[in-house]
Amino acid sequence: MDKRTAHRWPLLLTITALIFSALGSFWLVQVMQRGDGQVDPAAAGNEPDYIVEKFSFVRMTPEGKPRYLFYGAKLTHRPLGDVSDVEQPMLQSLAPGQSPMTVKANSARLRHADDQVDLLGKVDVFRPASPMARLMHMTTEALTVFPEEDRMESRVRVDMALGANTITGVGMKANNATRQVQFAGGGQIIVPPKGSRK
């Protein structure tokens, strides 16, 4: 009996050591996983919840008529802040009684809660001439558009052609509904001679 018991002790100690080692490894993995989750919970919660490619969106008026169209090559929505990033966006304003206006850019960020579109990179705004308004063509590198209010603003340099006149300045606010354009200052206005105007 003593010999059998003597042989069992080393085996029992080895099995016990393996069990504790396995439990220790499992505990370490659990701690590391909890630690990873606590490092940056905001980053994990701000992963895209949906992505749409080659999309188009139409906003209607209460009377059931198109108010504006929004196109893009790709839209990525993130739940944190309820924002969407758009590649190659294009916005077309179709407000009844207003001249249609087209806005293009390299990228945009939609802030859904604020009904705000922040456009970045080679922003191009074009409104054709009509009986209601003169032609308008504007370029800038950053522009914020409020589609529901039919207005836009920029804090950087803006180059604008309004009819035959050319306006350049830093900081601009424009309202397509009222036809009002306001520059913050430090700008330049070029008015051609009356005979050369179209």
Stockholm file with secondary structure:
# STOCKHOLM 1.0

chainA/1-198         MDKRTAHRWPLLLTITALIFSALGSFWLVQVMQRGDGQVDPAAAGNEPDYIVEKFSFVRMTPEGKPRYLFYGAKLTHRPLGDVSDVEQPMLQSLAPGQSPMTVKANSARLRHADDQVDLLGKVDVFRPASPMARLMHMTTEALTVFPEEDRMESRVRVDMALGANTITGVGMKANNATRQVQFAGGGQIIVPPKGSRK
#=GR chainA/1-198 SS CHHHHHHHHHHHHHHHHHHHHHHHHHHHHHHHHHHHHHHCHHHHHTSCSEEEEEEEEEEECTTSCEEEEEEEEEEEEETTTTEEEEESCEEEECCTTSCCEEEECSEEEEEGGGTEEEEEEEEEEEECCBTTBCCEEEEEEEEEEEGGGTEEEEEEEEEEEETTEEEEEEEEEEETTTTEEEECSSCEEECCCGGGCC
#=GC SS_cons         CHHHHHHHHHHHHHHHHHHHHHHHHHHHHHHHHHHHHHHCHHHHHTSCSEEEEEEEEEEECTTSCEEEEEEEEEEEEETTTTEEEEESCEEEECCTTSCCEEEECSEEEEEGGGTEEEEEEEEEEEECCBTTBCCEEEEEEEEEEEGGGTEEEEEEEEEEEETTEEEEEEEEEEETTTTEEEECSSCEEECCCGGGCC
//
